[in-house]
Each structure stands twice: as C-alpha cells, then as structure tokens.
Amino acid sequence: MISTARPPLILSVTGTGEALAARLSETLDGELSTDRPVADPLRRAFAADRPIVLVGAAGIAIRVLAPLVADKQSEPPVVVVAEDGSAVVPLLGGHRGANDLARSIGIALGVPAAITTASDVRFGIALDDPPLGWTLANPADHKTAARALLDGASARIDGHLPWLLGTAVPLAPDGALALVSTVMAESGGPDRLIYHPRALALGVGCERGCDPEELWSLVQSTLSEIGLAPQAIACVVSIDVKMDEPAVHAVAERLGVPARFFDAATLEAETPRLANPSLVVFREVGCHGVSEGAALAAVGATGQLMVEKRRSARATCAIGAADTPLDMAETGRKRGSVSVVGLGPGSAEWRTPEADSLILAADDLVAYGLYLDLAADLGATGHPHRFDLGEEEARARAALELAAEGRQVALISSGDPGIYAMATLVFELLDRTPNDAWRRIEVRVAPGISAIQAAAARIGAPIGHDFCTISLSDLLTPWEAIETRIQAAAAGDFVVAFYNPVSRRRRTQLHAAKAILLRHRPGDTPVVLARSLGRPEERLQTVTLAELDPETVDMLTLVLVGSSATRRVARGDGGVWVYTPRGYAGKAGSAIGHGPDRPDTRETGAG
C-alpha cells in the first residue's frame, strides 16, 4: 500500500474507468468518488488542497481547474491516469507531491510516469521539494539555480545533505552553486540554496496561565540572539502537565510545528545532562528541569543542549540539537483530542467540510455502528470502535480514554452533537470525573445540521419565528419536568419540535403532548412528521394537530408542531409548504397584503 500525506480523492470521468479508479483507491489508500459529472467534486477537492487522481482525459481536468490555478507553491497535486492505465501524467503540483504520486501510480500499473518537470527528469530530484524533515529557506532562488544546473553548471554541498547522494545532480568540490545545510538563519541567493534540517527541539516551560505573548517573545529573542533559523525547529516540547497550556500551543502554532510532551520521570532521567538543574522545579513538578529536560529528551542520547535555559518573568526556553531531522512519530506524546462530530441527518450533502476533515484526520472513530456506516463513504482510515445503541456513556468514556493516550479521536454523532447528543455527555463526564489526563486533552465540537433544521428546510420555513425543542424521552428527565415544559411552550405559542417522540415502550407521551397543545392552539395547526431525513427512506408528511395520530409515529420521526400563526401554502404539485410568519405584513411600508384567509390576528412577532 502506498502512503500519501493526505488520502487523495480518486475520480473517474466515465463508468469505463471505474474499475481502475477503485484499484487505485486501494493502492493509494484514498477515497473513491463515484459522483458524476466530476467537475464539482474536482473543484471542491482542489479548493480544499487535497491530492487528486483523475481517471480520464487530461483536457477535462484542465478545463475544470484552469480558473482555480493561481500559484504553483500552493496548488495541490493533480495526477491524470488514462482509462486503460497506459499513461500517468502529473498535471499540477509537481513539486508538491504530484511527481512522487505519479511515480507510485506508474510503479503500481507497470508504466513510466510522464514527468515533464525539467529538473526532475534530468536530476531525478526536485531541489525545491526536499524530503520530509528539510526546508528550503529561499525557494524564490530555486528557478535561477535550477536553470544554471540545467545549462551545465555544477553544485557543491556545504554541510550534510544525504538525500542528494546518488542523484544525478552534477556535484563538484568547486561547484558554482552552493547547496547548504545549516540550522543557522541565512538568506542565501541564486547561487546559494539554503536547506534547514528540522533537527532542533524547542523546550519550553511556563507558569500556569502565562501570557502567550510573553513566551513567544522569549522564544523570538532567543532565536534571534543565537542566529538560529525558525525553520530548523522541529517541535515545541514540554512536560505533560502543560499539555493544555495555551502559551505552549500558541508558540507551536506560530512556528508551524507540532507540540510534544514528556512525563516527569522521562525529564528527570535527563538531570545529569542539564546545565541548570533546579530543586525548586523538582519540588513543583517532579523533575529538575522542564525546558532543558524536554529539549534533551526530544533530541535523544546522541543530541546535545545547544542553548541553555533562558528565562523571562513567567517562562523559560532551551534548545536541543540532533544530528539529523527529528522523527515526530518517535518524539514525546501528542496532546490527545476528542472531536465530537455531527454527521447531520446522514447524507453526504448535509455533512459539513469540518466534519469530513475531522473524521479523516482521526486516529480512532468512536460511534454507534450505524453512524460509522453513514460516514463510510469518506474512506477514513481511523480505527473504528463500534458501540450498540444505548451505550452512550461507554462511547464517551472510550473516546476520552483514547485521547488521554495521545490519540486524535472523532466521537461521531448524528444530527448536531450538541442537541440531545454526545457533546453534553462528554462535558458532563469531564465535569464529574476527577481525571487529570482527561482534563488535559483538547475537546472541540463540530456542529451538524440538526433534525429540526433539516425538517424545516424540507417543508419550507416553519421555524421562521420563535421555536423550541423538547425531548419526550423520560429516561433521563422525569415526565413531570417534560410536561411542565410542554405546557410552557404551549402557553407561549412556540413552534415545538418533539425529539424522541415515542419508543417501543413509551407510547403515551406524544398523546399527552397533543392534548396539552390542543388546549392552546387551533386543531388545524400544521404538524410536520419528518422521518429519516437525508436518507433513502426519507418520508415527509403534513397533518393537522387534530389529525395527528401518535400511533403512526416511530422513534426515527421528528414531530414539528406549528404555532397558532403557522400556515400552509398550497404547491402546484399538490403538496404544501409550511411557514411561520414573522410579522412583515404588519410592518410599516410593507407590500405584503392580508388576503381573506390571512387575518392580521394570525400574524405575530416583530419584523
């Protein structure tokens, strides 16, 4: 299996190429799209900076993507493969992975990739696209340097650039072009390309609640004083009790590098190598040095302390140096995260891009089995953890435990996770469970289209004025409390959405809710019954409140009851729209009239 930095989207222009596209999706561990026409999926993937493999004619990709092409430094890899597998062409993003992706596809198909980038063809490597762990400091000078080499000039290596050995780059001790490896800041030029190995570990420590600007200023002044290149920093490292410290993560974000953490025992083992051991720090956190200890732990036994501890009023930093670029998979532990993700009603069209990206980025996917199935089209590679219906707390606990181990977890919910769903349970567990490891993880909630939004959109605009939602499930809330809320909503003339209206054992609550509402609003009040919205079995029905038969409602149905002002509008196809006016007809200067069936008394609310 070929690995890419981000799973590519694999598309086929026609049905003829589907089999090859499916084969490539397995080979590349990518996402197979069967959507046709391919123009919209192509544009969306390109705009999202996602690698693309199109099985079909190159001309189609050119015509679709041409308006979006602006900067070769930022465009994603785009590779076109002939339907019969006879040709592989990196069309765009050659030096952002397309050439390598094309070579990999070519090897899998047994054909040479049609790479046209001159330096790649001549030298077998792109000098402006160094391997992982290296950064070209002056990419603007690459074009002139590459042209000189193509015209016959030779290059010399200054420092250690092992990835150039064995290539066809013309090397000579007195070469006119210098290829320099250094962790020091240097501007370079057309005859001097500067490569920074990500070999430095920035160790930091700070008091709780330290201003991020203070720590950042300390780091900046340290790098400037020593003359170190920020691009040579591989990671920001600290002790694990700082996993949730905003200042640490702010520095890592500004440097564009990951943050990694070590426990106190690991840092204490570095005490013999510390330049400034501190008994005060030991008493506070269990090790004799945080910034120096973390920097040394990150660079390993063969690394060294390059910059001793520097301090400000509330922060410290130190820098460790390794002989080679650091491997982040072997360095410390990531801060774990739980992303509580809402799928919406279940269809891909109603799933947000944020939800897609969080699911695709997750190491682990935790969910009720049905929800994992609903997201299967994404081709996510995270390890699935399936739970049965009713195991909500077990799901949330599992997600938090995995995140406490440094995993990136997607806890998947349907609809919006903050509406009668998993987000509340996660925060409740954090609130009532004395678990420091849980408290240090990152938690984010990715909203989804809720059932009430989906139902309203399908039928018109019934929640255009004040509305509320009430769950009729008494598993967690006493019926007396639910009944009080229904009475209040009825008296307040709210549009009401009933979630969990019935179950196999709960058959009386919707009957009771209907009776309460009928005491406050007309029997001809529109009621929308929305079942399995966004799924193939979707069903939408409109009845009156008097006609509502709770025995025809099941647990997959949202019951949306209008207010006394909610209206129906006949459609030409025999169906109806349902809306709740906001009062525009009564607004001064409004051109909206009141027909004979629209008395002013039915118009409520302010404009």
N, C-alpha and C positions, 0 to 999 in steps of 0.2 A: 504494500500500500504506500502510495506517495503522499507525503505530508506537505501542506502549504500553510503559510502564516494564518490565513483565514480561509475557511472552506469556500471554494469557488462555486458560482452558480453555473450549472450546465444546462444549456437550452438547445433544442433542435428546431430548425426552421420548418421542417416538414415531418410527416409521420415516417418517412423513409429513414430518416436519421435517428429515430427514437432509440433503436437498439444500441447504436454506437454511443449515444448520449448516456444511456443507462450504464453501459460498460465503463465509460469514463467517470461517471459519478462514483462508482465503486472504487476505481483505481485511484482517484484523487480524493476520496473521502469527502465529496462535495454534495451540494444539494441539487437534485434533479428537478427541473421545472418542466411541466408538460403544458404550460399555458401557451396558447397561440391565438392571435399573432404574437410574435416575440418582441415587438417594438417597445411596449410599455415595460415589461419585465427587464429588458435590456437597459432602458433609460434609468429605471429605479436602481438597479444594481450598480450602474456606473456612477450615479449621483451619490450612492452610499459608499463609494470607494471599495467596491467588492470585486475580487477577481472574477472574470467571466470567460467561459469557454462556450463558443457558439458552433454548433454543428450545422454547417450550411455555407452559403456563399459569402465571401468577404465583402462584396458590394453592399449586401443588406446591412451588415454591421456599420459600414462606412456611412451609408445614408442616414441610418438611425442615430448614430452617435456624433456625427460631424458637428451639429450645433452645440454639443456639450464639450467639445475638445478645446482646451484653452492653454493648459500648462503641462508640459511633459513631466515636470517634477512632482505633480500631484495626481496625474491620471492613474487609474487602476490598471492592472494587467488585463488585456483582452486578447484572447487566442482564438483563431478560427480554424476549424477542422473540416476537411472535405467529408461529405456524407459517406463516401466509401472508404474513409480512413487513409486515403493516398497522400494527403498533404496536411501539414500542420504549420500555421503561419501566426507568429506573434505580431498582432496588428498594432497594439498600443501598449504603452507601459513596459517597453522592452527592458529598461533598466530599473523597473520597479517589480520585477519578478516574472514578466511575460516570457522573456527568453528562457529562463530556467524552467518555467511551467511548460513551454513548448518542447523543450528538450525532453522533459519527463514524459510527456504525451507521446513524443516521437519514439522513445525507447519502448513504451508500452505497446505501440502499434507497429513497431518494426520499420519505421520510415524516418528519414532525416528531417529535422525541423528546419523550415525555410527562414533561418535567421538572417536578416539583412543589415543589422547594425554593424557598421564597418569595423569598429574596434573589436567587437565580439568575434566576428568572422576571422579577422587577422590574428588576434592575440588569444582567443579562447577565454577572455575575461573582460568585464566592463570595469574600467578603472574608476568610474563614478558610482559604482554599485558594489562596494566592498562587502565581504561576508559578514554575517551576524557577529556583533561584538566590535565592529570597527566603524568609524565615521570619517567621511571625507570633509575636512573643515572648509575647503574652498571649492565647492562644486562649480562655481561660475568660471573657474580657470580650467576646468577639465576639457572643454571643447578645444581650446587652443593647444593644450598639452597633447591631447589625443591626435590632433591633426599633425603636430610635429612628429610624433612617432610614426604615423601612417606615411609621412613624407620621408622617412628614413632616419630620423634622429634616434638616439639610444637613451636609456634611462639608467640611473644608478640608485641603489637602495641605501638609504641612510637610516639605520636602526634595524628593527626586526619586523619584516613583513613576510611571514612564511607562506601566506596564501598566493604570493606572486611566483614562488618557486615552482618550476615545472610547467609554467605557462609559456606562451610564445612572445611575451613582452621582450623586446630587444634590450638586454641588460649589458652594461659595461661599467668598469670602475670609474671611468671619466665621462659617463653619460651626461648630456646637456640637461636632461630633465631629472630633477631630484624627486624621488618618492620617499617621503619622510615619515617615520613612525615616532610619535612623541606624545607624552601626556601634558607637555607644556603648551601654553597658548602661543600660537604663531599664525600669522596671516597668510603666508605662502604667496604664490603668484603663478603666472602662466608656465614658468619653468620650475615650479616647486609645489608639488601637491602634498598636502599635509594630512596624514591619517592618524586619528586618535584611537588607541585601543581602549575599550571600556574596561580598564584594569584598576580603577580607583574605587574604594568604598568610603563613602562619607558617613562617619559615625557621628550621631548627634544625641544630645541629652538636654532635657529642659525641665523646669518646674511645671507642675500641673497648671494648665490654663495660660501658658506662656503666649504672648502675642506672636503670631506667625511672622510678623514683620521683623521682630527682634531676632528670631532665629535666622531668617533669611538674610538679614543684614550682616550677621556674624559670618554666615557661610560665604556671602559675596566678598566681604573684606578679606577673609582667609584665602580664598581662591585668587583674588587679585594680588594680595601681598606676596604669595608664593609664585604667582605666574602660571597657575595650573589652568588647563582648558576645561570648562564645564562639560564639554563633550566626552571627556575621558572618565567622567563619573559614571559608574555602572549602576549604583544603587545608593539609597539612603538607608542606614541601618541603626537600630537602637534596641533597647531592652523591651521585652514583650509587654510590660505594664504600660508602655507608651503606644500600644497598638491603636488606641483610639484618640491619640493626641493630635488635634488639628494642625498644630505647628509642624509636626514631623511630616504629615502628609502634604501640607502646603509646599514645603521645600521640595519634596519628591516630585510633586506635580509641576512646579516651576522648572525643574531640571529635566522633566520628561523621562524620569527613570522610576523603577519600582521601589517601594519601601519594603524592607525585610526586617525581621525581628528575631531575637535570641532570648532564651530564658536566662535567669540569673546564674544558674550553675555553669552554663556554657561560657558566659562572660567572666565568671570567677576563675575559670581554668586559664584565662589569658593573663592573670595577675602577674606572673613572672616577667611578662613582656611589656607591661605597662610602664610608661615614662612618668606618670603622675598618679600612682595609686592613692586612694582616699579612704580613710577609715569612716569618715562621715557618710560617704556614698554607700559603703558596705552596710552600715547600720540602717540606712534608709531603704535600700533595695536588694541587699544580699550579694553584692559584688563590689570590687574595689574600683571599678571604673566603667562608666557606660559608653561614652563616646569613643575612647581609645579601645576599650574592650570589644565593642561591636565592630569597629573598623578592622581590628586584628582578626576577630573570629571570621569576618567575611572574606578576608584575603587568604586565610589558611596558614598552615605552618611554614610554608615557603615564602609567604608575603612578609611585609615589614611595615612598621609605622612610619609613614612619610612625613606627616605633620602632627606634632604633638597637640594635646588638648589646648584649644583656645576658648576663652570664655567671655560672656557678656554678663549683664546683671542676673539673668534668669536662664541662660542657655550655655551649652558647650558644644564644640565640634572638634573632630580629629579626622585624619585621612590615612587610610591604609592603602598600600600599593601591592599588586600582584604582578607576577612576571608575564602573565597572559590575560586576555579578557576573561572576566568572571562569568561563570555559568550560573544564571539565576535559578535554575532548577536545583542547584546544589547549595544555594546560599540562603541560610536562615529560613524563616517561615513567613508566608504571606499573611496579611490580615484577612481573615475569612469574611465572607459576606453572605447575607441572605437577601435575595431579591424576590419580593412577593409579587408575582407577576399575574396580571389579569388577562385571560385569553379573549375576553368579550364573550358574546354568545356562542362562539365556537367555529365560525367560518374564518378563513384566512383573510378575507377582505375586511373584516371587522377587528382584526388583531393589529395592534399598533406596531410601528417600526421599533419602538423602545422595547416592547415585549419580545419581539423577534430577536433583537440583538442580545438581550439578557439571557434568553434561553440558549442561544447559540454559543455564548461565552461561558456558560456554566460548566463546572466540573461534574456537578450532580444535579439531577432533576427529581424533585420530590413532589408527588401528586397522587390523587385518586387516579386509578388506572385509566378511566375514561378521558381525563384531561390530558394525559400523556398521549393517548391515541389522537385527540383533537389537534395536538401540536406536531404530530408525526411528519407532516409534510415539510417541516423545516429541515429535517435531516440532522438534527442536533446530535452531537457526539458525547454529551454528558452521560454519566452512568445513571440509569433510571432506578428509582426507588418507588415501587408501586404499593399503594395502600388501598384498603377497602373503604367503601362509604361508611361514615360514622367514626373513622379513625382520625379525626381532625387533630386532636391534641397529639397523637402519636406522630403525625406528619410534621407538625410544627416543631416538636422536640427533636425529631430526627434531623430536620434542617438546621436547627441551632447547634446541635452536636457536631454535625459535619462542618459547619462554618467555624466552630471553635477549634477545629483541627487545621484551619487554614484553607479550607475548600471554598470555592465560589459556587454557591448553591442557588438554584432557581426553585422556589416553592410556588407551584403553579396552581392557580385558581381559575374558575370560570367567571364570566362577568367582570365586575370590578372587585378586586380583592378586599377593598375596604368597606364593602356593603354586604353585610351578613356573610362574610367570608373570612379568609385566613389571616389577613393583616391584623385584625383586632386580637386574634388568639396569640400571634407572635408577640405583640407588645404586652399582652396580659401575662404571658409566661416570663418575659423579661422583667416585668414589674414585681411578680410574686415569687420569683426563684432566685435565691442568693447564689448566683453563679458568675464569678468574675470573668471567666473565659467567655461566657455569652455576652456580657456587657461590653466587651472589647470589640466585638465584631461590627461590621458595617451592615446596616439594615436600610433597604430602600424599598419603596412601594411603587410599582409601575401600574398606573390605572388602566382599566379596560372599559369598554362600552358595557354599561350595566343593562340588565333586563328591562328596566323601566325606560331607559333611553332608546333601546332597540325597538321596544313595543311602540313607543310614541312616534318614532321615525317611520315605522311601517304603516301606521294608521293615520298620521297627519301631525297634529300638534296639541294633543290633549293636556300636556303639562306646560302649556304656554303661560299659565298663571300659577298661583301658589299650589303646591302639592306636597305630599308627604308619603313616606313608605312605612309599612307596618308588616312585621313578620307574624304570621298566625301560629307559628310553632311554639308550643308551651314546654318544649323540652328543657329550655334554659331560662325561660321567663314565665312566671306564674300567669295563668289565664286572667286573673283579676286585673293585673297590670296591663295586659294586652287589651282587655275590654275597656278599661279607662281611657286608653289611647285612642281606640276606635270612636268612643263617644266624643272625645275632644275634637278629633278630626271631623266627625260628622257635624258637630255644633259649629265648628269653624268654617265649614263649607269648603274644605280642602279636596282637591282631586287626590284619591288614595290609591296607591299601588300595594296590593297584598302579595307579599312573598310567602313561600311555603304555605299555600292556602289549605292544602289537605295532605294527608298521607294515608297509608293503608289502615292505620289505627286511629287517626284523627279525622273524624267525619262531621263534627258538629260546629267547629269554629267559624267556618265560612257562612253557615246558616245563621249563626248568631250575628256576625258582622253585617250580613244583608239586612237583617231585621232592624239593627241599630240605625243603619244608613237610611232606610225607608222612613224612619221617623223624622228625618231632617231634610230629605230631598225628594223630588218627584219620582214616581215609578218609571217614567220614560227617560230617566237619566241614562246616557250611554255607558255601557260596560264593555271593555275590550278584553277578550280572552286570548292571550298570546302564548302559544306553546312551541317549544323547541326552536326559538328564533335563530335564524342564521344557519340552520342545519337542513339537510334534505327533507326531513319530516316536518318542517315548519307549518304551523296552522294558525291563522288569524281569524277570529270571529267577533262580531259586534252584536250584542243583545242589549235589552234594556235591563235596568236594575230589577224591575218587577219580573221579567222573564228569566233572570239568572237562576240556573239550576245547579247548585253546588255539587250535586252528584255526578255531573258531567265533567267536573274539573279534576285534574290529576296533579301530582307533585311537580310536573315539568311545566306547569302553566303559571303565568303571571296574570293576576286579575287586576285590571286597571279601571277603577270606578270614577266617573266624571263628577264634577261639582254640579251645583244647580244651574250653572251657566254654561256647561259643556254642551256642544252642539254636534249634530251630524250634518254633513254636506253630501248630497247625492252625487255620485260619479256617473259619467256617461256609460261606463261598462256595467252598471248595475250595482256596483259596490258603494261604499261610503267612505268619506273622510270624517275624522273626529277631531275637533279642536276646542280649546277653551279660550274665549276672547279675553283680552287684557283691558278693554275699555276704550279702544281707539275711536269707536263710533261716538263716544260722548266727549271726545276731546275737541276743544275749540278749533274751528277751522278744518275739521276732518271731513273728507269727502265720502267716508263710509256711511251709507244710509242704513235705516232701520226698516226692513220690509215688514209685511203684515205678520210674518212668523218670527220676527225678531224684536220683541218689545224691549224698551230700554231697561225694564226691570231685570232682564236676563243678562245685561252687560254689567259686570262687576270689575272692580280693580282700577288702578290708575294707569295712565299711559306711560 
